Amino acid sequence: MSTQKPLILHNAQCSRRNDIPRLALSEFRTRILAGTTAGMRMAALFGEGPGGGRPVILHVLLADDQAGSLEWLATEVEGGYPSLTPDCAQAHWFERELAEQWAIKPEGHPWLKPLRFHRAYRDKPDVWGRKGEKPPEPSVANFFGMEGREAHEVAVGPVHAGIIEPGHFRFQCHGEQVFHLEISLGYQHRGVERALIGGPGRRTLFLMETAAGDTTIGHATAYCQAAEALSGCRVPARAQVLRAIALELERLANHTGDLGALAGDVGYLPTASYCGRIRGDFLNMTALLCGSRFGRGWIRPGGISFNVDADRVRQLEERLIQARRDVTSAVTLLWDTSSVRARFENAGVLPAALCQQLGLVGVAARASGIERDVRREFPFGLYRFAQIPVSTYPTGNVYARAYVRWLEIQRSLTFIQEQLRTIPAGSVETRPGPFKPDAAVVSMTEGWRGEICHVAITDSQGRIACYKIVDPSFHNWMGLAMALRDQQISDFPLCNKSFNLSYCGHDL
């Protein structure tokens, strides 16, 4: 047995690349399974290397929520390795991604199929025998099958009505009862992670802001924290406060919009109409502070690009008071209407034990009673000094996912109002230097959907050699599939909206 210790890091803490222990494959596997069995969870599992048939370095990040620390381990793989998924369900999605990106096969994976259907390496087929530039089309053979005279399939997508992003949902049903939901994504794979290699450059921050368009602040903050750690840059206190306000405004806008959409899915139009307008009010508050409703161009390495004067602070305080009144009135209608509660309470139950097994994060986990929040377990920026209580609900159904959003709306409003009253004076930006060579960092933020994890490794010139982004949706799509089991197929739109996961955040 090797005596090498894992690299233990805290959020946004820079370390030397050579400090990441390179273990034998058998020990790598043993330590992962021991860690997850003991209560740790897999924050990231990804590959690094030239690919094309040459050895790939596998990296894993195990998050210890109780200790607030991350363990980083690595090993080298060529061709294949024993799959982790049969013993650690959290690895399921990650191993499919590794098979597609790096042509290394997780032997014994129970459900190995392409994750994003993007092009394979030109000089070596991937694990499904695909080779060449053209991405293959998904086929029926890629999907789970169920036999029986009374079983039938319902296929939805990938083209949907309106402006919904592309995703394919295949239901295995008996009558109206769903036995299994299979989710197939990747129709708009953009190659964001590959485009980051060799950076930072002019496009780097733009790519981060658009990793998931409704989470501009969350992803930009995660990247900036990584860049600041790699360059040894300290962010001014005023900028840290404004960053936290920006992140909570993003949470307010999206949670409010989701509650309105959930009301619309059960035909309750008063809340649906009001929340659609109030969501716009929160977006306009972000525009008041930086000129962009989504916060584009505001968060920058070293701080923020737009300061906020006293007049804007006063306007924001006034708008928040009115928005609190409006959103309270609109959302209270949901809880006071028995027909709405009945629909919410009887749909999409996800037990806490299953959430733990799958490694779910964010609202989906907290709505099953799991206290999991980066702002508390891995505090960053202002959250190291000013905490927001973790909002949970025990039932794990649509009602719980809606009610957790409502709790977070109230607490985010209170947090912003408190910070505006005590916002420090001073500058809002420090010029960062070049990235340290041969360095590594993990940066995490609590986006409005949940944990956002960015991992950066630099080369000997201080350029990005490897960059991994894990959006909360990557962890949570399988949770949606499990929530639909033994449900009525008519409950799918409601359950889907209660998770409200990102397609583009998954299809990086």
N, C-alpha and C positions, 0 to 999 in steps of 0.2 A: 504494500500500500504506500502510495506517495505521501510525503509529508508536506507537500506544497499547500499553502493556505490560499483561500480565495481572496481576490482583491475586494475589500470592503469599502464602499463609497457612500457618501451622503449626496443628496440632491445637488446638482450643479457644482460638484467638487471635481477639480481637474486632477488627473494622475498621469503617471508615465505609462506609455503603452506597454513597455516591457514588464510592468508590474502585474499584468494580467497573466495568471498562471496558465500554462499550456499543459493540460493533463492528458494521460492516456484515455482513449475512448471509453474503456470500461469504467474508469474512475469518474470520468465526466458524467456518464449516465447514472452511476451510483449516487453521486452527490446531488444531482438534480432530483432524483426520486426521493432521496432522504430529506432534502430540503422541503419539497412540496408536501410530503407526508407529514412533516413537522409543522406545517401551517404557512410556509412561504408560498409565494405564487410566482408564476413565470411572467415577468414584465416584458421580456423580449427574448426571442431566439432567432438568430440571423446568421448569414454567411458573409465571409469576406475572402476575396482572392481574385485571381485572374479568370477563373472559370475555364470553360472550354476543355474539360477533362482533367485539368490539373488539380492538385489537392486544394481543398477548401477549408478555411478556418471557421469552425462553428463557435459562435459566442452565445452565452446565455446570461441573462440578468434575472436574478431571483430577488424579489422584493420581500423584505421582512417588515410588515406593517407595524408590528409591535415595537421593534427596535428603531424603526425609521431609517433603515440602512438597506443598501443594495449589495448583493454578492455577484461578482463578475468572474466567470470561468470560461475557458476556451479549450478546444481540442482540434485536431486535424482529421479530416475525413476525405477519402477518395473512393468514389464509386457508390458506396452505400454504408449503412450503419443500422443497428437494431433500433426499431422505432420506439420512441418514448410514449406514444399515444396510448397503447393498451394499458399502461400503468399510470399515465398522467394525461388526463383528457385535455388539460390546458395546452398541450403541445399540438393538438390536432390541426388547427389552422396553420400554425407556424411551420409544421413539417410539410404540409402540402405546398406552401410557399417556397420552402427550401428545395423541394423536388423540382419545381418549375423553374426557379431562378438559377439553380446551380447544378442541375442534373445529378444530384445525389439522392439515392433511393432509401427511404426509411423502411427497411425490411420488416414486414409484419404489420404495417399501418392498416387499420381496419377499413379505411374508406379513402384510399388514395386516388384523387382525381385532380385535374388542373384547378387552380384557384382563380387565375385571372386570364387565362387563355392568351398570354402574350408570346411573342416570338422566342423560339429556342436558339441555342448557340448554333452558328453556322457549321463549325467543324466537328460537332459531336451531337448526336440525338439526345433529347432529354429522356427521362425515365419512362415516358410513354411512346418512345420511338419517333417523336417529331423532330424534324430537322429543317433548317432554312429560315428565311426571312418572314414568310407570311404566317401570321397568327392563325391557328386552326379554329374552325367553327365548333362550338359546343355541339355534341351529338347526343342522341338518346342513350347511347352506351355509357355516357358519363354519369347517368343518373341512377338513383336507387330504384329498384324494381319491387313490386309486390304482386303476388299471384292470388287468384281467387275469382270465382264467378261474379261475386257481388262487389269486388273492389274496383275502383275506377280512379283515373287521374284527372286532375284539373290543372292546366298549365296557364300561368299568368305572366305576361311580359315576354321578352325584355322591354318592348315598347309599351309605354303606359300613356294614359290620357294627360293632357295639359303639359306641364313642364317637369313632371317627375323624371328623375334620372333612371337610366336603364338597369334593370335587374330582373332575373327570371326566378319565379316562384312556382314550384311544382308540388301539388298536394296529392297525397295518396289517401283516398277516402273510402269509407263505407257509408253510403248514403250521404248525410250531411256531416258526419263525424270525421275529423281529421286524424288519421293514424300517424302520418308523418308529413312534415314539410321540408322540402329540400330547397336551399337557397343557392343560386348560382349568380355570381357577380363577375366583375372584371371586364365588362363590355366597353369601358372607357379608360382602360389602363394607360397612364400618361408617362410612365417612366420618370417620375419626379426624383426618386432616390438616385438613379443613375445620372440624372442631369446635375446633381449636386457635387459629384466627384470632380476634384480639381479646384473647387472653390475655396474661399468665398469669392464671388464675383458680382457683377451688376445685377444678375438675375436671381441670385441666391435668396434674398429676402422676399422677392416677389413670389418665388416658388413656395416659400414657407407660408406666406399669407394666403395662398390659393390652394394649399394642400387639402383643406376642407373649407369651402368658401364661407360657410356660416360660423366658422371658428377661427376667423382671422386673428383675433387677439390671442387666443389660446396657443395656436401654433407659432405665431410670431414671438410670443413671450418665451416659449420653450426654446426656440432657436437662439434668441438673444441671450438667454441665460447660459446656453452652451458656449456661444461666441465669447461672452464676457469671462467665463471660466478659462477658456483656452487662451485668451489674451491678457489675463490678469487685470481686467478692468473692473472698477468699483462704480456702481450706479448711485447717483445722488439720491438722498432721502425723498426729496419732492417727486422725483421721477418714479420711485418705487410706489409711492402713494397713488399717483395718477395711473400707473400701470394696473394696480389692484382695482381701482375704480373702473377702468376700461374693461377688465376681465369680468367684473360683476355686472356691468351694464350689458355686456354680451350675454351673460347668463339670464338676466332679466328679460331681454328681448326674446330670446329663444324659448324660455320656459313659458312666458306669456303666450307666445304664438302657439306653442304645443297644447296648452290648455284650451285655447280657442279651437284648434283643429280637433282635439278629442271631443269637445262639445259638438262640433259639426258632424263628426262621425256617428253620433247617436241622434242627430237631428234636433239638437237643442240650440236654436239659433240665437237667442239673446247673448249668451256668453261667447258664442262663436263670432258674432258681429263685433261685440265690444272688444274682445281680446285682439282681434285683428287690427283694430285701430290703435289700441294701447301698445301693442308690439311696435308699431310705427313711432309712437311717442318715445319709447326707449331708444330706438335706433336714431331718432333725431337728437337725443341727448348726446350720443356719441358724436354725431355730426357737429353739434354745438361746440364740442371740445377740440375737434381735430379737422372738421371739414368733410369727413367721410362717414356715412351711416354705418359702415362695417368696420371702421377703424383702420382702413388701408393707409399706410404711410405714417402711422403714428408711433408704433413701437419700433425702436431702432437699437442696435447694439450700443451700449453705453448709456441708454436712457430712453427719451422720447423726443420726437422732432417738433412738437408744438407745446408750448407752455400755456397755462391757463391763467387769465387775469382775474381780478376780484369780481368784475362785473359778470363774467361767465360763471364763476362759482356761485354767485347770487342767483343767476338765472337757473342754474342746474338745481339748486336747493328748492326753488319755487316749483319747478317742474316735477321734482321727485315727490313733493307733498301732494300735488294734484294727482300724479300717477298712482300713488299709494291709495288714495281715495277711490279712483276709478277701477283699479285692478281688484281691490277688495270687494267692491260692489259687484263686479262682473263674475268673479270666481265664487263668491259666496252663494250665488244663484245655483251653482252646480251642486254644492253640498246640501242645499236646502230642497232639492228636487228629487223625490224618491225614485222616479223612473230613471233618472240619470245614475243615481247610486246603484240601482239594481243592475243596470247594464255594466257598470264599471266593476262591481264587486264579483260578478260571476264569470269574468273573462280573463284568460291569460295568466293563470297562476304559475309561479315559478318558485319552488321551495328554496330556502336558504342553503340547504345542503347541496343542491344542484348548482346554485350560483357559485358556491365555493369550489366545487369540482371543476367547473368550466372556467373559473378565474374571471368572472364578470366584474365590471368596474362601474363607477358613476351611479347615476340614478337607478339603473337596473339592479345593482347590488344593494344600494341603500333601501330600495323599496321592498327588499326581502329581509330587512332587518340587519344587514351587514354594515357595520360602521367602517366604511372604506372611503377615505377622502384625502387626496394628496395634500390639501391645505393643512391638514392636521398631522398626518403620518410622515410626510416628507415636506415640511413647510419651506416655502421659497419666498423671496422678496419681502413684501410687507407682512405676509402671513407668519413670518418668524416672530413677529412682535404683536400682531393683532389677529386674534382667532375668530372664526365664524363657527358656531355650533354645528355639528354634523346632523343632518336631517335624515331620519329613518322612519320606516313604517314596516310592520311585521308581516303583512299578509301576502306580499309578492304578486298581487294581481294588478289589473289596470287601474283600479282605484288607488292602490298604493303608489304606483308610479306617477299618477296625477297629483296625489296629495303631497308627495315628497317635493315635487316641483313647486307647489304652493308654499310649503314651508321654506324652501330655499329663496323664493321670491321675497317673502317677508324679511328674512334674515339678510339678504343681499341689500335690500333697501335700507335697513337699519345700519348696516356696515358702511355703505356709501355716505349716508348722512353724517355718521360719526366722523368719518375721515375728512369730510369737507369742512367740518368745524375746527379741525386741528391740523390742517394741511401745512407742512413746514415750508419756510421760505428757502430760497436758494436756486441754484441752477438745475436744469433738467437733463443735462447730457454731459458725458465725458467721452472724449475721443478714444476708442479702443485701439490697441496696437495690433501687430500681426499675431497670428496663432502660433502657439508653441509647437515645435517639431516633436514628432513621435509621442503625442499626448492623446489622452482619452478622457471623455466626460459623458455623463448621463444627466440629462435635464428633464425634469418632470413638472407639469402643471396640471391643475384640475380644471379642464375645460368644462363647458356646460353639460356635455354628454358624459364626462368622466376623465379618467387619467390619460394624459397625453405624454408620451415618452419619446424623446429624441436622444439618439446616441451618435456621437461623433468621434472619429479616430483620425488623426493627422499623420502625414508622412514625414520624411526627414526634412522636407522643405517647408513644413507648416501648412501644407495644403490639405484639403479634405480627401482622405484616402477611402473612407467608408462612412456612410451616413445612413442611419436607420430611423424611420419614423413609425411609431405604433399609435394610430388613432384609436380612441376608445371603441369605435365601431368594430375594429378588428377583433377585439375580445368578445363583443356582445352579440354579433349576428347569430351565433349558435344558440344563444339564450332565447332569441325570438323563435327559432325553430322548435325548441323544447317547450316554450310557452303555448304553442299551438296544438300540441299533442292532446288528443281526447277533447278538443274543443269543436264547436260548430264552425264550419268554413266561413259562415257569415260574420264571425268574430274577427277574421283576419285583419280587415282595415283598422279596426279599433286597437287590436294588439300591436300591429305594426306601428301605428302612430304613437302608442304608449312608450315604445322604445325609441322611435324616430332616429334611426341610425343613418349614417352617411354612406352613400355609395362612393363618392369621389374620395372621401377620406380613407376608404378601404382600398380603392383602386389606384394606389400610388404607383 
